[in-house]
Amino acid sequence: MVSAAAGGTLLDIRVIPRAPRSAVAGVRDGALLVRLAAAPVDGEANDALLMLLARALDVPRRDLAIVAGERSRRKRIEVAGLAPAVVEARLLPAV
């Protein structure tokens, strides 16, 4: 789910779009489960995901990037400038 990367952390994410509300919902199959109210149309779900993670991790949106799975429910997100232990500590209260 969380692994180290050059200059930051990689997060494995499983997205469920069109949920009643956006929230981090736990862990499923080794990935962080995120429910999004946005539909997967014109990148809306990706934008909603990055905004939700930016708020949960208390980092600017510009420090997050989708590095794999842009058009998939399974995504890999890079968080620049945060160590894996810090990312886990900030996400645990949300889970």
NORBEL-V325354 format. One record per run of one state. SS is the DSSP state (H for helix, E for strand, L for the rest). FROM is the first residue (numbers start at 1). LEN is the number of residues. If there is no record, write none. Layout:
[[SS,FROM,LEN] [SS,FROM,LEN]]
This chain:
[[L,1,1] [E,2,4] [L,6,2] [E,8,9] [L,17,6] [E,23,6] [L,29,2] [E,31,5] [L,36,8] [H,44,14] [L,58,3] [H,61,3] [E,64,5] [L,69,5] [E,74,7] [L,81,3] [H,84,9] [L,93,3]]
